[in-house]
Amino acid sequence: MSDRLRVALVGGPMYDHLYPVLGDVEVVVHADHPSLNRAVAELLATGERIDVLSTHSKYAPSQRRWLSPLDLDTSALAPAAVELCRFDGDLLSVPRCIDVRVLWSARPDPPASWDDLVAGDLVFGFPGRESGLFGTFFELVVSRGGRLFDGTRPVIDSPEARWAVRTLCTLASRAPADLPDWHYDEVDAALLAGRVDAAGAWPGGYGAIRRSGQPLTPHRYPGGISYAGCHSWAIPRTAGDPDGARALVARLIDAEAAALDATGGTVPAHVEAFAAVVPDDEIDERRLAVLRETIATGMLTYPPLERFPAVEDAGWQAINEALRGDVEPDAVPARIQLAAERALRA
């Protein structure tokens, strides 16, 4: 058996700056999160060795059968972030960073509500596919006073959900025509290229914003809430070197690694590392204040569901069809409701 640990990583400019600290490892997957999840599911289902897995608090429950419960020291990490990584009493992963969105705008006073955003002429960019689109739908529904789940029971077919899909279609109609193809990185690229006036960006997107020199300012996300969660580290049951895997994960959540992660703009789950972040300038000071306020008052998280990826996949695909004009917006929530009911019965 090889001495090198085998790792599966979420990839992209928001995350890659941390990976030099991994040392001499074999990277078996390095991809955006939906692609990572699909590849890892195929590998772990066949017993393929993976020692350390990059996952997310909302996805770890769906990977439960493949993950080893952890007993690592998490005392230096934000307790709320650690709790998001538990499922049925087991710590399935340990948090790397906390994700909430910040609105970055080329206009100094962007609308604070979704209704004002629709009523104005600002071109708003958002993910048109995958988890980013379903998450934006979630934000809109809740901002209107609705819910997607009552506990773990789907209650998606609602007036608030129909309004949310119509709102997304209206915003997409005045955005670039390729928005339905955008994932997170494409949203960031459109913002920095001036193709949209404003967009929500995850904390890890700040590095590119800072380097771009674009005159963008940070604000609370529309409606004051952001769907949120934690990128995290897990150890699969197929790990060939469990002790080495635990040692690596312990190093990835320590103060030194967390401080490095924060240089890319992320909010490390390590409390002291985030507290020690020194803002670059007035804009960064404002960004950090918005992040802290949103984490304190505006985090919106999904209930832990083992079949959540199936619900999310059905949801974003139906909304994406509406964005493309292939289905009526008001028909979408009922389709998602039916798909969710079927998925959660499986």
C-alpha positions in Angstrom: 0.0 0.0 0.0 1.3 3.5 -0.9 2.5 5.7 1.9 0.9 8.7 0.3 -2.5 9.8 1.5 -5.3 9.9 -1.1 -7.4 13.0 -1.0 -10.5 14.3 -2.8 -10.8 18.1 -2.9 -13.2 20.8 -3.8 -11.5 22.9 -6.5 -11.6 26.5 -7.7 -10.0 29.8 -6.9 -12.0 30.1 -3.7 -10.4 27.0 -2.2 -7.1 26.1 -3.9 -4.9 28.5 -2.1 -4.9 26.2 1.0 -3.8 23.1 -0.8 0.0 23.6 -0.8 -0.1 22.7 2.9 -1.3 19.2 2.0 2.2 18.1 1.2 3.0 14.9 -0.7 -0.5 13.5 -1.2 -2.3 11.9 -4.2 -5.2 13.9 -5.4 -7.8 11.5 -6.7 -10.5 14.2 -7.3 -10.2 17.9 -7.7 -13.4 19.5 -8.9 -16.3 21.8 -8.2 -18.6 20.5 -5.4 -21.3 18.9 -7.5 -18.8 17.1 -9.7 -16.7 16.2 -6.6 -19.8 14.6 -4.9 -20.6 12.6 -8.0 -17.1 11.3 -8.5 -16.6 10.5 -4.8 -19.9 8.6 -4.7 -18.8 6.4 -7.5 -15.4 5.8 -6.0 -16.6 5.1 -2.4 -19.5 2.8 -3.6 -16.9 0.5 -5.1 -14.6 0.6 -2.0 -12.0 2.9 -3.5 -9.5 4.2 -1.0 -9.9 7.8 -0.1 -8.1 9.0 3.1 -9.4 12.5 3.4 -12.5 14.0 1.7 -13.5 17.6 1.2 -17.2 17.8 1.8 -19.9 20.2 3.2 -22.2 20.2 6.2 -25.3 19.9 3.9 -23.8 17.0 1.9 -22.2 14.9 4.6 -25.5 13.3 5.7 -25.9 11.9 2.2 -22.4 10.4 2.5 -23.0 9.0 6.0 -22.7 5.3 5.0 -19.1 6.0 3.7 -17.8 8.3 6.5 -16.1 7.4 9.8 -17.5 9.4 12.8 -14.7 11.7 14.1 -13.4 12.2 17.6 -11.0 15.1 16.8 -10.4 18.1 19.1 -12.7 20.8 17.8 -12.5 23.1 20.8 -10.8 25.9 18.8 -13.6 25.9 16.2 -16.9 27.8 16.2 -19.3 25.6 18.1 -22.2 26.4 15.8 -20.1 25.4 12.8 -19.2 22.1 14.5 -22.9 21.4 15.2 -23.7 21.9 11.6 -21.3 19.0 10.9 -23.1 16.6 13.2 -25.8 14.2 12.0 -27.8 11.9 14.4 -25.2 12.5 17.1 -22.2 11.7 15.0 -19.6 14.2 14.0 -19.3 13.3 10.3 -16.9 16.0 9.3 -15.1 19.0 10.9 -15.6 22.5 9.6 -13.0 24.2 7.4 -14.8 27.5 6.8 -18.1 29.2 7.1 -19.9 30.3 3.9 -22.3 33.2 3.7 -22.8 35.5 0.7 -21.8 39.2 0.5 -23.4 41.4 -2.2 -20.7 43.1 -4.2 -22.0 46.1 -6.3 -20.6 48.5 -8.8 -23.3 50.9 -7.6 -22.8 52.5 -4.2 -26.4 52.0 -3.0 -27.8 48.7 -4.3 -31.4 47.7 -3.4 -31.6 46.0 0.0 -34.7 43.9 -0.8 -35.6 41.5 -3.6 -38.7 43.5 -4.4 -36.6 46.7 -4.8 -34.1 44.8 -6.9 -36.8 43.6 -9.3 -38.4 47.1 -9.4 -35.1 48.8 -10.3 -32.8 48.4 -13.3 -29.7 46.9 -11.6 -28.4 43.8 -13.4 -28.0 41.1 -10.8 -25.9 38.0 -11.4 -26.6 34.7 -9.7 -25.8 31.0 -10.3 -28.1 29.6 -13.0 -27.5 26.0 -12.1 -26.6 23.4 -9.5 -26.6 24.1 -5.8 -26.1 27.9 -6.2 -29.4 28.2 -8.0 -31.4 26.1 -5.6 -29.8 28.0 -2.7 -30.8 31.4 -4.2 -34.3 30.0 -4.6 -34.2 29.0 -0.9 -33.1 32.5 0.1 -36.0 34.1 -1.8 -38.6 31.8 -0.4 -37.5 32.4 3.2 -37.2 36.1 2.7 -40.8 36.1 1.7 -41.8 34.3 4.9 -42.0 30.8 3.3 -40.2 27.5 4.0 -39.0 24.6 1.9 -39.2 22.1 4.7 -41.3 21.7 7.8 -38.7 19.9 9.9 -37.7 17.3 7.3 -41.1 17.3 5.4 -41.0 19.2 2.1 -43.5 22.1 1.9 -42.1 23.6 -1.3 -45.3 24.1 -3.4 -46.3 27.5 -1.9 -47.1 31.1 -3.0 -43.7 32.2 -1.7 -42.0 29.6 -3.9 -44.0 30.6 -7.0 -43.0 34.2 -6.3 -39.4 33.2 -5.9 -39.2 31.4 -9.3 -40.9 34.4 -11.0 -38.4 36.7 -9.4 -35.5 34.7 -10.5 -36.9 34.6 -14.1 -37.3 38.4 -14.1 -33.8 39.0 -12.8 -32.4 36.5 -15.4 -34.3 38.2 -18.2 -32.2 41.3 -17.9 -28.9 39.6 -17.2 -26.5 38.1 -19.8 -28.2 35.3 -21.8 -25.8 32.7 -20.7 -26.7 33.0 -17.0 -28.5 29.7 -16.9 -25.1 28.1 -17.5 -23.3 29.9 -14.7 -21.9 28.2 -11.6 -20.2 30.2 -8.8 -17.0 30.9 -10.6 -18.8 32.2 -13.7 -20.9 34.5 -11.5 -17.6 35.9 -10.1 -16.1 36.3 -13.6 -19.2 38.1 -14.9 -19.1 40.5 -11.9 -15.4 41.3 -12.4 -15.8 41.7 -16.2 -18.6 44.2 -15.7 -21.3 42.0 -17.3 -23.5 42.4 -14.3 -23.8 45.4 -11.9 -23.9 43.3 -8.7 -23.7 39.7 -7.5 -23.5 37.7 -4.3 -20.0 36.2 -3.7 -18.8 33.7 -1.2 -16.1 34.8 1.2 -13.5 32.9 -0.8 -14.3 35.0 -3.9 -12.8 38.1 -2.2 -9.2 37.2 -3.3 -10.1 37.7 -7.0 -12.2 40.8 -6.2 -9.3 42.4 -4.3 -6.8 41.6 -7.1 -9.1 42.9 -9.8 -9.0 46.5 -8.7 -12.6 46.9 -9.7 -14.6 49.7 -7.9 -16.9 47.2 -6.1 -18.3 47.7 -2.6 -19.7 45.1 -0.1 -23.2 45.1 1.3 -25.6 42.8 3.1 -27.1 40.3 0.7 -30.7 41.1 -0.5 -33.2 40.3 2.1 -30.6 40.2 4.8 -30.1 36.4 4.7 -27.8 34.0 2.9 -28.1 30.3 2.6 -25.1 29.0 4.5 -23.1 26.1 5.7 -19.6 24.9 6.3 -17.0 23.4 3.9 -15.6 20.6 6.0 -13.1 17.6 6.1 -14.2 14.0 6.5 -12.4 10.6 6.7 -14.1 7.9 4.7 -14.3 4.3 6.0 -12.2 3.3 3.0 -9.2 5.2 4.3 -6.0 3.1 4.0 -4.2 5.1 6.6 -6.7 6.3 9.2 -4.0 7.6 11.6 -2.4 9.6 8.9 -5.8 10.9 7.8 -6.6 12.1 11.3 -3.3 13.8 11.6 -3.8 15.6 8.3 -7.3 16.7 9.1 -6.1 17.9 12.5 -3.4 20.0 10.7 -6.0 21.4 8.2 -8.1 22.8 11.0 -5.3 24.2 13.2 -4.6 27.9 13.5 -1.8 28.0 10.9 -3.8 26.4 8.2 -6.9 28.5 9.1 -4.9 31.7 8.9 -3.6 30.7 5.4 -7.1 29.9 4.3 -8.3 33.3 5.5 -5.7 35.0 3.2 -8.0 34.0 0.3 -11.0 35.7 1.9 -12.6 32.7 3.5 -14.1 32.7 7.0 -12.2 30.0 8.8 -14.1 28.0 11.4 -11.1 28.4 13.7 -12.3 31.3 16.0 -9.0 32.8 16.8 -7.7 32.7 13.2 -10.7 34.6 12.0 -10.6 37.1 14.9 -6.9 37.8 14.0 -7.7 38.8 10.4 -6.4 42.3 9.7 -8.4 44.1 7.0 -6.5 45.3 3.9 -8.3 48.6 3.8 -11.6 50.3 4.4 -13.4 48.1 1.8 -12.1 45.0 3.5 -13.0 46.3 6.9 -16.6 46.8 5.7 -16.6 43.3 4.1 -15.5 41.7 7.3 -18.2 43.6 9.2 -20.9 42.4 6.7 -19.7 38.8 7.1 -19.7 38.9 10.9 -23.2 40.5 10.9 -24.6 38.0 8.4 -23.1 35.0 10.3 -24.6 36.4 13.5 -28.1 37.2 12.2 -28.6 35.9 8.6 -27.4 32.4 8.2 -29.9 30.1 6.5 -29.1 26.4 6.6 -30.8 23.3 5.2 -32.2 20.6 7.5 -29.8 17.5 7.6 -31.2 15.1 5.0 -29.6 12.0 3.7 -31.4 12.4 0.4 -30.8 16.1 0.1 -28.7 16.0 -3.1 -31.6 14.3 -4.9 -33.9 17.2 -3.8 -31.4 19.8 -4.8 -30.8 18.2 -8.2 -34.5 18.0 -9.0 -35.0 21.6 -7.7 -32.3 23.4 -9.6 -33.0 21.6 -12.9 -36.7 22.6 -12.7 -35.8 26.2 -12.0 -33.2 26.2 -14.7 -35.9 25.2 -17.2 -37.9 28.1 -16.2 -35.0 30.5 -16.6 -34.6 29.2 -20.1 -38.3 29.7 -20.9 -39.0 26.0 -21.3 -41.6 25.8 -18.5 -43.9 28.3 -16.8 -42.4 29.6 -13.5 -45.6 28.9 -11.5 -45.4 25.2 -12.5 -42.0 24.7 -11.0 -42.6 24.5 -7.2 -45.2 21.7 -7.6 -42.6 19.8 -9.7 -40.0 20.2 -7.0 -42.4 19.3 -4.3 -43.3 16.0 -6.0 -39.6 15.2 -6.7 -38.8 15.9 -3.0 -41.5 13.7 -1.7 -40.4 10.9 -3.9 -36.7 11.4 -3.0 -37.4 11.5 0.7 -39.5 8.3 0.6 -36.8 6.4 -1.1 
